[in-house]
Amino acid sequence: MTRTAALGTLAAVVGFLAFVEFTSGVLQGYYTPMLTDIARHLGIHDADVNWLEGAQLMLSALVVPAFAKLGDMIGHKRMLLISTALTAAAALVLPFTDSFVVFLVAWALMGFYVVWLPLEIALIWSRSRRMEGRSLITARAAGLLVAALEGGAIIGALVGGALIDVLPLTVVLLIPALLVVVCFFVILFGVKESPEPTGGTFDTVGLVLISLALICFTGGLGMLRLEGGLENPWSWGVVVLGLALIVPFVLWELRHADPLIDVRMFRSPALGPVFLTAGLFGVSVLGAQAPLSTFARTDPTVYGYGLGTTGFATSLIIGIYLIAMITGALLFPGIARRTAPRLTLMGASVLVGVGFLLFLPFHDTYLQLVTNMVIVGLGSGALVAALPAAAASAAPATQTGVATGLTNSVKTVGGAIASCIFGIALLQGVGGAVAEGTAGSLSGYFTVWIVCGVTALAAAALLVFVPKQAFTDRAAASEDEVVATP
């Protein structure tokens, strides 16, 4: 196949995958302007919205390693179809329940969509295996997919924010569920399977061990958010147990011939910092979504802070933020080519950190909020596109799905931890005073912004230690040579 024909075939695949990411973006943006309305519908406190976020992140952390590994083994398209079917089924439950427990379970199961992007990046990487400039092609494709994702999130946020002001919640919640159903058939008929799946046997024991560890850890974090949870030794005990269960998992994976997660990748000088950066990035990109929405909608005439925006006005803030993310994602390949992928990642992390820290002095007006979010969005968009592409280029040839999936897994764990911390902070405040009414505490919002800013700057510092040639074709070629050596 000539280079032109090969690129044309790959472009067609990227086009269909872009629709998948557009749907993913709708799911990520659509619900955010109406979180306060959902909270009132379910009869819960604003701070309890973080339960929805935390539950979905916990499930995401569980399914991404398994689905990423299965994608490498039996085909990335096949796992895309399965995850899309599960997402659609869960999304169709949301419009027809007012039970917080049922809504929470369905919302968590809808989190299967998080595996789409890493599976897509792995599929593109595998299909471009024999193309010149493979790392750059994958980076460009990742930028286009993230642009489609954020475009979907913009449209989702604007449409969701507009509809929630004029239509019943049941009707509003049904629309994204139907879009996911359409997405399933787009994948079924439009996407070709990745070539040369690795095969092998699935590491069931490893999956059980890491699942128990994550369930205990995130479950313990959830217990900390309950009334009296911080003082309850059982809550802390479950968290520690979750961390302790990682030890037998690591020992098992080191001995297994075909592990679920090759934990040796965490020792890689290129991949290790990428995974840590993904975890720190997850704190802000996942953990801070709900607090930013509820802060904007908090009535300043009642609580003395917030903007008191409507659903649509809130969606405009989100839309501008997502436009900035698209810009950052599309700028990433060009800047990385002129400088280096490592330096671009560092700059993106600094932008996220600075943007969140600007909330501390500037949070009183609509313009201030938008300005801060534009800065955060530019850095976040670059990171969303760059991290899975960087992981794919630095991973062994047979572990691209696992590596890209791990960026999402570690990111969701970071988001789950942040969701717990932010939920506690918003409910009780830094000084321990319980927030009045249904709004979060102002000191809790300060905690959110400080944690997001500091963790992003810490991620930039970590990337200083990544080798200068990481995430380039030269590094990828060296990695392939190592893998091919008996």
N, C-alpha and C positions, 0 to 999 in steps of 0.2 A: 504493500500500500504506500502510495506517495505521501510526502509530508502534507501536501494540501488536502488530499482525501482524508488522511488521518485526523488532521485538525478539524475538517468539516464534520466528520463523524463525532468527534469529541464535542464540538460546539453544539450539535443537536442534542446530545446527552445533557450538556450543561443547561441548555434551554429548558428542557423538561424539568430538570432538577431545580431550576430557578423558580418554577411554579410551585414546587414543593416547599421551597424556602419562603416564597411569598405567603403560602398558607401558614407556615410556621410563624412568620411575622405577624399575621393577622391574629393568631392565637395569643401571641405575646403582647400585642398592643391593644387589642379589642377590649379586654376586660378591665384594664387598668383604670380608665376614667370612671368606671361604675363600681369600684370596690366598696365605696361608702354605701352605695345603694344596695349592693349585695349584703353588706353587713347589716343594714336595717331590715332587709328582707328575711335574713336568717335570725335576726334578733340578737346579734353579737356586738361586742365592743370593737372599735376601730383597731385596737392593738391585736385583737384575735384574728384579724385578717391574715396576720403572719402565720397562723396555723395552716391556712390554705397553702401559702407559699412554702412553708417548711415541709409539709407533707409531700408536696409535689417534688421538692428538691430531694427528699429522702428516697422516694421511689426512683427518681432519675439516677441518683448515685448507685442504686442497685442494678438497674437494667442496662445502663450504658456499657459496663465492662462485658456483660454477657452477650448483648446484641452485637457489640463491636467484634468480639472474638468469633461469634457465629457468622458474622459477615465475612471475615477472613476465611473461615472454614468452608461455608456452603454458598456464599454469594451475598454481596451487599444489597442487591435489589430485593432478594427474597426477604431479608430482614427489614428493609424499608417497607415492604408491603405488610408484613406482620405488625410492625409498630404503628403503621397508619391505621390499620383496621382496629387495633386496640384503642388508639386515640379517638377515632370516630365513635366507637361504642360508648366510651366514657363521656364524650362531649354531648351526646344525645340524652344523657341522663340529667344534666344540669338544668335544663329548662323546666323539668317536670317534678321538682322536689323543693320543699321549703324546710326540709330537715337538715340541720347543720352537719350531722354525722354522715348522712347519705351524700350530701353535697361535698363534704370533705374527702370521702373515699373516691367519688367520681373525679373530683378535681385532681387528686393525687394520680389516679390512673391515666388522666389526660397527659401527664408528664412524659408518656412514651415518646412524644414528639421531639424530645431533646436529643434522641439518637440520630435524627435525620441528618444534621449537618456533618457530624463525624463520619457517618456511613457514606455520605455523598463525597466528601473529600477523599476518603479511602478509595472509592470507586473511580474517581477522576485520576487519582495517583496511579492506580493499577492500569487504567486504560492508556495512560501516557507513558508507560514504562519504557517504550522503545523510541520515544521522541526526544529530540535535542532540546535542551533548555527546559527539562521536566519540572524543576523546582519553580521556575518563573511561570510556566504554564499553570501549574497547580495554584500558585499564589494569585494569579490573575483570575482563575476560575473561582477561587475562594472569595476574592473581592466582589465578583459579580453575584455570587450566591448570597453573600452578606448584604449586598445592595438590594437584592430582591427581598431578602428577609426584612430589612429595615423599611423598604418601600411598603411591604405588606403590613408592617407594624404601624406605619404612618396612616395608611388608609384604614386599618383596623381601629386605631385610636380615634381618628376623626369620625368615622362612621359610628363606632360604639358610643362616643361622647355625644354625638348628635341624636342618635336613636334613643338613648336612655332618658333624654329630656322629653320625649314625645310618645314613646311606645311602652307597653307593659314589659316588665323584665323577662317574662316567659318568652315572648316573641323575640326580644333582643338576644337572648341566650341561644336561641335555635339557629340563628344565621351562621355562626362560625362552625357549628356542628355539621351543617349541610355542606359547607365548603371543604371540610376534611373528607367527606364521602367522595366528592368530586376528585380530590387529590389522589385518593386511592386508585381510581381508574386512570388517572394521568400516569402514575407510576407503572401500573399494570401494562398499559399499551404503548407508552412512550419511552420507557427507559430500558436499555439493554443491560443484561447482567455483566458484572465485571469478569474479565478473563482469568483463567487459571486460579480458581480458589485453592487454598492450601490443603483442604481436607483435614484429616486427623480425627482424634477423639476429643469430645468435650470434657473439660475438667470440672466435673460435677462437684467433687469434694471442695475444690477451690472456691466455686460459686457459693456453696453452703457456708463455708468459713467466712468469706468476706461479707456475705449477706448478714450473718449473725453479728459480725463486728459492726457493720453500718447500722443495723436495726437497733442494737444496744446503744450505740453512740448517739445516733439522732433521737432515739426514744428517750434517752437520758436527758438530752437537751430539751426535749419537749416537756419532760417532768419538771425541769427547772423553772419553766414558765408558769406552772400551776401555782395556785395560792400556797405560799409557804414552801415552795419548791427549793428556793435557794438555801433554806435552813434545814431541809430534809436530807439526811445523810444517804438515804436510799437513792435519791436522784443523782448525787455525785457518784455513788457506787456503780450505778448502771453506766454512767459516762466512762468511768475508769475501766469497767469490764469491757466495754466496746473497744477501747484503746488496747487493752491487754489481748483481746482476741485477734488483733492484727499479727501478733507474734507467731502463733501456730499457722496462720495463713501464709506468712512470708516463708516459714520453714518448709511448708508443703510445696509452695510454688518453686522454691529453689531445687527441690528434689524431683519435681515432675518433668517428664520429657517434653510435654506439650502444655505448658501452664496456661491458665486463664489469663493471667497477667504476668508477663515476664518482669518480675520485680527488679531484675538487673538493670532495666532501662532507667530506673530512678537513680542509679549510680552513674549514668552517662553524663559527662560534663556538659553536653548540649541539651539532653532531654530533661535532666533533673531540674535545672532552673526554670525550664518551660513549664513543667508540671506545678512547681511551687508558685510561679507567676500566675498560672491559671487559677490556683486556689485563692490567692490573694485578690485576683481580679473578680472572682465570683462573689466576694464580699460586697462589692459595690454594684456590679451589673445585675446580680440576682437578689441580694439581700435588701437593697435600698429602693427597689421599685415601689413596693406598697407604701413605705413611709413617705416617699416624695409625693405620691398621689394624694394620700390622706392629709399631708401638710397643706398642699395647695387648696384643698376643699374645706379645711377647718375655718370656721367663721371667726374673724378677728374681733367682731363686735361682742362676741360671747366669751371667747377665751383669751383675747389679747394678742393673739399671734395667728399666722396663717393668712391666706388670701381670700378665702370664702368664694372660690371660683365655682361656676357651674360645671356640669359634666363635659360640655363642649369646650369651655374655656380651658379646662384641665387637659383635654385631648389636644388642644393647640400647643400647649407646653410640651407634651409628649411628642407631638408631630415634629416640632422644631428640633427637639433633641434627637429624634431618629433621622432627620435630614442630616444633621451633623454626623451621625454614625455612618450614614451612607457615604458622605464625603470622606470621612476617615478611612473607610474600607476601600474605596476606589483609589485614594491617594497612596495607600500603603505600598502596592507593587512598584510604582514609579519612584517613590522616595527610597524604598529598600534597594532598588537597582542603582540609584545614584550614590547612596551611602553604604549601608549594609543592613540586612534584616535585623541583626542584633541591635544596632543603634536605633532603628526605627521602633522596635519594641520598647526600648528604654524611653524614647521620647513620648510614645503613646502613654506609657504608664505615668510619666510625669504630668502629662496633661490631665489625666483622670484625677491624680492626687491634688493638683492645684485647683481644679474645678470644684472639687468637694470642699476643700478648705476655704474657698471663697464664700461658701454658704455661711460661715461663722459670722463675718461682719455684714454680709449682704444677703438678706433673706426677707426683706420687708415689702418689696414691690414685685409686681409681675415681671418687669424688665430685668430686675436683678436675678430672679429665678431663671429666666430664659437664658440670660448671659452665662450664668454658671453651668447650665445644662448643655449649652453649645460647646463649651470647653471640654466638659466631661464626655460629650458625645463624640467629638473628634478623636479623642484617645481611645474610647471604648470601641468605636467602629474598627479602628486599625487593629486592636487586640482581638476582637471577635474573628476577624478574617485571618490574622497572622498566626495565632496560636495553633489551630489545627494544621495549617499548612506547614508551619515550622516543625511540628511534631512529625508529620508525614515525611518530611525531607530528612529528618535526623534519625528516623527509626529504621530498624532492620527491615529488609524487603518483605519478609513474611509477617510483619507485625504492624503494618501501617494502620489497619482498622483499629487495633488495640491501642496504638499510640494516640491516634486522633481521638478515640473514645475516652482515653484517660484524661485528656485535657478537659473534656466535658465533665467526667466523673469528679475530678479533683475540684473543678470549678463549682460543681453543684454542692460538694461537701463544704467548700468555703461559704457558699451562699446559705446552706442550711445552718451552719454555725452562726453566721451573721444574723439570719432570720430569728434565731433564738435570742441572741443578745439584744437585737433591736426591739423584739417584742417585749422583753423584760424592761428595757429602758423606757419605751413609750408608755407602758402601763404604770410603772412605778416612778420613773424619773431617777436622775442620778442621786438626788438626796433622799430617795425613798418615799417621797410623797406620792400617793396614788393619784393618777390623773383623774380629773373630775369629768362627769358626764360620759360621753362616748368618744371624746377626742383624746389623742395622745398628749404626753407632757412635752413642753418646750425643751426642757433639759434633756429629754429622751431624743428629740430631734437633733440637738447639738451632739449627742453621743454618736448618732448615726453618721453625721457628717465628718466628725473627727476620725472615727474608725475607718470609714471609706477612704479618706484622704491619706491617712498614715499607711494603710496597707498597700495602696497604689504606689506610694513612694518607696516602700520597702521592696515591692516587685521590681521597680527600676534599679534599685541597688543590687538585687540578686543577679540581674542580667549582665552586670559588669563582669561577672566571673565566667560567662559563657565564652567558649573559644571564638575568635574573630571570624573564622571561616564557617561557623555553624549556619545551618539552614540554606546552604548554597549547593549547587550541583556538584561542586568539588567534594563537599562533605558527604553528600548522598552517594556519590560514586565510591568513595572510600568505604562507606558503610556496607554497600552491596558487595564489595570485594571481600570484606571480613566475613559476611554471611555465606558467601560462596566457597570460602576456604574450608576444606574438610577438617 
